[in-house]
C-alpha cells in the first residue's frame, strides 16, 4: 500500500500552495479522502489509457472531464471548508 505522501503527491502537485490543508483534510474528512482516492485512480487510469491506446479520443476525453470535475470538488473542499 502506498504511503499518505505517495497517495497525495498528485493532488499536492496540482495544488502546491495547499499541501498542509490537503493533508489535514485527507486525515480528518472521509469524503475528502474518498474524493482524493478517486482522483488518484482517475489520473492513473488516464495515464494507462494514454500508454495503451495512444490518443483514443473518447476514453481519454471522458477521464479528462472526470479529472477536471474531481479537481473542482477538491478545490471546493480546500477553500470552502
TIVO-2410 file (N, C-alpha, C; in nm, 3 decimals):
# residues 81
REC num residu      c1      c2      c3 atome chaine
REC   1      X   0.084  -0.119   0.000     N      A
REC   1      X   0.000   0.000   0.000    CA      A
REC   1      X   0.089   0.125   0.000     C      A
REC   2      X   0.046   0.225  -0.072     N      A
REC   2      X   0.123   0.348  -0.081    CA      A
REC   2      X   0.108   0.430   0.047     C      A
REC   3      X   0.212   0.506   0.079     N      A
REC   3      X   0.206   0.592   0.196    CA      A
REC   3      X   0.116   0.712   0.167     C      A
REC   4      X   0.082   0.785   0.269     N      A
REC   4      X  -0.002   0.905   0.256    CA      A
REC   4      X   0.059   1.003   0.157     C      A
REC   5      X   0.188   1.029   0.167     N      A
REC   5      X   0.253   1.123   0.076    CA      A
REC   5      X   0.252   1.075  -0.068     C      A
REC   6      X   0.270   0.944  -0.087     N      A
REC   6      X   0.265   0.890  -0.223    CA      A
REC   6      X   0.125   0.902  -0.282     C      A
REC   7      X   0.024   0.878  -0.199     N      A
REC   7      X  -0.113   0.889  -0.245    CA      A
REC   7      X  -0.149   1.034  -0.280     C      A
REC   8      X  -0.100   1.126  -0.201     N      A
REC   8      X  -0.139   1.266  -0.218    CA      A
REC   8      X  -0.047   1.344  -0.311     C      A
REC   9      X   0.057   1.282  -0.362     N      A
REC   9      X   0.153   1.353  -0.447    CA      A
REC   9      X   0.084   1.425  -0.563     C      A
REC  10      X  -0.004   1.354  -0.632     N      A
REC  10      X  -0.070   1.414  -0.749    CA      A
REC  10      X  -0.156   1.534  -0.712     C      A
REC  11      X  -0.222   1.526  -0.599     N      A
REC  11      X  -0.309   1.636  -0.556    CA      A
REC  11      X  -0.224   1.753  -0.506     C      A
REC  12      X  -0.120   1.722  -0.433     N      A
REC  12      X  -0.029   1.828  -0.387    CA      A
REC  12      X   0.039   1.895  -0.506     C      A
REC  13      X   0.068   1.818  -0.607     N      A
REC  13      X   0.129   1.874  -0.728    CA      A
REC  13      X   0.032   1.971  -0.796     C      A
REC  14      X  -0.096   1.937  -0.794     N      A
REC  14      X  -0.199   2.021  -0.856    CA      A
REC  14      X  -0.224   2.148  -0.773     C      A
REC  15      X  -0.212   2.138  -0.641     N      A
REC  15      X  -0.236   2.249  -0.550    CA      A
REC  15      X  -0.114   2.269  -0.459     C      A
REC  16      X   0.000   2.310  -0.513     N      A
REC  16      X   0.124   2.313  -0.435    CA      A
REC  16      X   0.122   2.408  -0.316     C      A
REC  17      X   0.041   2.510  -0.320     N      A
REC  17      X   0.035   2.605  -0.208    CA      A
REC  17      X  -0.057   2.559  -0.096     C      A
REC  18      X  -0.119   2.444  -0.113     N      A
REC  18      X  -0.218   2.396  -0.016    CA      A
REC  18      X  -0.181   2.260   0.045     C      A
REC  19      X  -0.054   2.228   0.048     N      A
REC  19      X  -0.011   2.095   0.093    CA      A
REC  19      X  -0.057   2.063   0.235     C      A
REC  20      X  -0.042   2.156   0.327     N      A
REC  20      X  -0.084   2.130   0.465    CA      A
REC  20      X  -0.234   2.111   0.475     C      A
REC  21      X  -0.310   2.194   0.405     N      A
REC  21      X  -0.455   2.184   0.407    CA      A
REC  21      X  -0.500   2.050   0.349     C      A
REC  22      X  -0.436   2.007   0.243     N      A
REC  22      X  -0.470   1.879   0.180    CA      A
REC  22      X  -0.445   1.765   0.279     C      A
REC  23      X  -0.331   1.764   0.344     N      A
REC  23      X  -0.301   1.659   0.443    CA      A
REC  23      X  -0.401   1.662   0.557     C      A
REC  24      X  -0.433   1.781   0.606     N      A
REC  24      X  -0.529   1.797   0.716    CA      A
REC  24      X  -0.666   1.740   0.677     C      A
REC  25      X  -0.715   1.778   0.559     N      A
REC  25      X  -0.845   1.729   0.513    CA      A
REC  25      X  -0.842   1.578   0.487     C      A
REC  26      X  -0.733   1.530   0.430     N      A
REC  26      X  -0.721   1.388   0.399    CA      A
REC  26      X  -0.728   1.306   0.528     C      A
REC  27      X  -0.665   1.354   0.633     N      A
REC  27      X  -0.663   1.280   0.760    CA      A
REC  27      X  -0.794   1.292   0.836     C      A
REC  28      X  -0.866   1.403   0.819     N      A
REC  28      X  -0.982   1.428   0.905    CA      A
REC  28      X  -1.118   1.416   0.837     C      A
REC  29      X  -1.122   1.412   0.704     N      A
REC  29      X  -1.250   1.416   0.635    CA      A
REC  29      X  -1.262   1.296   0.541     C      A
REC  30      X  -1.353   1.206   0.575     N      A
REC  30      X  -1.370   1.084   0.497    CA      A
REC  30      X  -1.414   1.113   0.354     C      A
REC  31      X  -1.501   1.209   0.334     N      A
REC  31      X  -1.546   1.244   0.199    CA      A
REC  31      X  -1.431   1.298   0.115     C      A
REC  32      X  -1.348   1.384   0.174     N      A
REC  32      X  -1.233   1.438   0.101    CA      A
REC  32      X  -1.135   1.327   0.068     C      A
REC  33      X  -1.112   1.236   0.163     N      A
REC  33      X  -1.020   1.125   0.141    CA      A
REC  33      X  -1.070   1.039   0.024     C      A
REC  34      X  -1.199   1.007   0.022     N      A
REC  34      X  -1.256   0.927  -0.087    CA      A
REC  34      X  -1.244   1.001  -0.220     C      A
REC  35      X  -1.267   1.131  -0.218     N      A
REC  35      X  -1.255   1.213  -0.338    CA      A
REC  35      X  -1.111   1.211  -0.390     C      A
REC  36      X  -1.016   1.224  -0.300     N      A
REC  36      X  -0.875   1.220  -0.339    CA      A
REC  36      X  -0.838   1.084  -0.400     C      A
REC  37      X  -0.885   0.977  -0.337     N      A
REC  37      X  -0.853   0.844  -0.388    CA      A
REC  37      X  -0.917   0.822  -0.525     C      A
REC  38      X  -1.037   0.876  -0.546     N      A
REC  38      X  -1.099   0.870  -0.679    CA      A
REC  38      X  -1.016   0.947  -0.780     C      A
REC  39      X  -0.968   1.063  -0.741     N      A
REC  39      X  -0.886   1.146  -0.831    CA      A
REC  39      X  -0.758   1.073  -0.869     C      A
REC  40      X  -0.691   1.015  -0.771     N      A
REC  40      X  -0.566   0.943  -0.795    CA      A
REC  40      X  -0.591   0.826  -0.890     C      A
REC  41      X  -0.697   0.751  -0.867     N      A
REC  41      X  -0.732   0.639  -0.954    CA      A
REC  41      X  -0.762   0.688  -1.096     C      A
REC  42      X  -0.835   0.796  -1.108     N      A
REC  42      X  -0.868   0.853  -1.238    CA      A
REC  42      X  -0.741   0.892  -1.313     C      A
REC  43      X  -0.649   0.960  -1.247     N      A
REC  43      X  -0.526   1.004  -1.311    CA      A
REC  43      X  -0.442   0.884  -1.355     C      A
REC  44      X  -0.437   0.782  -1.271     N      A
REC  44      X  -0.362   0.662  -1.307    CA      A
REC  44      X  -0.422   0.593  -1.429     C      A
REC  45      X  -0.555   0.583  -1.433     N      A
REC  45      X  -0.621   0.522  -1.548    CA      A
REC  45      X  -0.598   0.606  -1.674     C      A
REC  46      X  -0.605   0.735  -1.661     N      A
REC  46      X  -0.581   0.823  -1.776    CA      A
REC  46      X  -0.441   0.801  -1.831     C      A
REC  47      X  -0.343   0.793  -1.743     N      A
REC  47      X  -0.205   0.768  -1.785    CA      A
REC  47      X  -0.194   0.633  -1.856     C      A
REC  48      X  -0.259   0.531  -1.798     N      A
REC  48      X  -0.254   0.398  -1.857    CA      A
REC  48      X  -0.320   0.397  -1.994     C      A
REC  49      X  -0.436   0.464  -2.007     N      A
REC  49      X  -0.504   0.470  -2.136    CA      A
REC  49      X  -0.417   0.538  -2.241     C      A
REC  50      X  -0.350   0.643  -2.202     N      A
REC  50      X  -0.262   0.711  -2.297    CA      A
REC  50      X  -0.153   0.618  -2.346     C      A
REC  51      X  -0.096   0.542  -2.254     N      A
REC  51      X   0.011   0.449  -2.291    CA      A
REC  51      X  -0.041   0.335  -2.378     C      A
REC  52      X  -0.154   0.275  -2.339     N      A
REC  52      X  -0.204   0.157  -2.407    CA      A
REC  52      X  -0.274   0.188  -2.540     C      A
REC  53      X  -0.344   0.297  -2.545     N      A
REC  53      X  -0.431   0.322  -2.660    CA      A
REC  53      X  -0.394   0.448  -2.738     C      A
REC  54      X  -0.282   0.507  -2.705     N      A
REC  54      X  -0.247   0.631  -2.771    CA      A
REC  54      X  -0.350   0.737  -2.740     C      A
REC  55      X  -0.392   0.810  -2.839     N      A
REC  55      X  -0.490   0.916  -2.819    CA      A
REC  55      X  -0.631   0.871  -2.859     C      A
REC  56      X  -0.676   0.765  -2.799     N      A
REC  56      X  -0.812   0.717  -2.822    CA      A
REC  56      X  -0.906   0.820  -2.760     C      A
REC  57      X  -0.954   0.906  -2.844     N      A
REC  57      X  -1.020   1.030  -2.800    CA      A
REC  57      X  -1.130   1.011  -2.696     C      A
REC  58      X  -1.222   0.923  -2.717     N      A
REC  58      X  -1.339   0.915  -2.629    CA      A
REC  58      X  -1.301   0.880  -2.486     C      A
REC  59      X  -1.227   0.772  -2.466     N      A
REC  59      X  -1.191   0.730  -2.330    CA      A
REC  59      X  -1.106   0.834  -2.261     C      A
REC  60      X  -1.008   0.885  -2.331     N      A
REC  60      X  -0.919   0.984  -2.271    CA      A
REC  60      X  -0.995   1.111  -2.237     C      A
REC  61      X  -1.078   1.158  -2.327     N      A
REC  61      X  -1.153   1.281  -2.302    CA      A
REC  61      X  -1.250   1.265  -2.186     C      A
REC  62      X  -1.314   1.148  -2.176     N      A
REC  62      X  -1.404   1.123  -2.064    CA      A
REC  62      X  -1.329   1.130  -1.931     C      A
REC  63      X  -1.213   1.068  -1.924     N      A
REC  63      X  -1.136   1.071  -1.800    CA      A
REC  63      X  -1.081   1.210  -1.771     C      A
REC  64      X  -1.048   1.284  -1.873     N      A
REC  64      X  -1.006   1.423  -1.852    CA      A
REC  64      X  -1.120   1.503  -1.790     C      A
REC  65      X  -1.240   1.483  -1.841     N      A
REC  65      X  -1.356   1.553  -1.785    CA      A
REC  65      X  -1.379   1.514  -1.640     C      A
REC  66      X  -1.368   1.385  -1.610     N      A
REC  66      X  -1.385   1.338  -1.472    CA      A
REC  66      X  -1.276   1.400  -1.385     C      A
REC  67      X  -1.153   1.402  -1.435     N      A
REC  67      X  -1.042   1.461  -1.359    CA      A
REC  67      X  -1.071   1.606  -1.327     C      A
REC  68      X  -1.118   1.683  -1.424     N      A
REC  68      X  -1.149   1.824  -1.401    CA      A
REC  68      X  -1.262   1.841  -1.299     C      A
REC  69      X  -1.362   1.757  -1.307     N      A
REC  69      X  -1.472   1.763  -1.210    CA      A
REC  69      X  -1.420   1.732  -1.069     C      A
REC  70      X  -1.335   1.631  -1.058     N      A
REC  70      X  -1.279   1.596  -0.928    CA      A
REC  70      X  -1.188   1.707  -0.876     C      A
REC  71      X  -1.111   1.769  -0.963     N      A
REC  71      X  -1.028   1.882  -0.923    CA      A
REC  71      X  -1.114   1.996  -0.869     C      A
REC  72      X  -1.227   2.022  -0.934     N      A
REC  72      X  -1.318   2.127  -0.888    CA      A
REC  72      X  -1.372   2.094  -0.749     C      A
REC  73      X  -1.409   1.968  -0.727     N      A
REC  73      X  -1.459   1.928  -0.596    CA      A
REC  73      X  -1.350   1.939  -0.489     C      A
REC  74      X  -1.228   1.898  -0.522     N      A
REC  74      X  -1.117   1.910  -0.428    CA      A
REC  74      X  -1.094   2.057  -0.394     C      A
REC  75      X  -1.099   2.143  -0.494     N      A
REC  75      X  -1.082   2.286  -0.473    CA      A
REC  75      X  -1.187   2.339  -0.376     C      A
REC  76      X  -1.311   2.294  -0.392     N      A
REC  76      X  -1.417   2.338  -0.303    CA      A
REC  76      X  -1.389   2.296  -0.158     C      A
REC  77      X  -1.343   2.174  -0.140     N      A
REC  77      X  -1.308   2.129  -0.005    CA      A
REC  77      X  -1.196   2.214   0.054     C      A
REC  78      X  -1.093   2.235  -0.024     N      A
REC  78      X  -0.974   2.307   0.026    CA      A
REC  78      X  -1.009   2.450   0.065     C      A
REC  79      X  -1.082   2.519  -0.019     N      A
REC  79      X  -1.101   2.662   0.001    CA      A
REC  79      X  -1.233   2.700   0.067     C      A
REC  80      X  -1.326   2.606   0.085     N      A
REC  80      X  -1.457   2.641   0.139    CA      A
REC  80      X  -1.489   2.574   0.270     C      A
REC  81      X  -1.404   2.491   0.321     N      A
REC  81      X  -1.439   2.422   0.445    CA      A
REC  81      X  -1.372   2.484   0.562     C      A
***
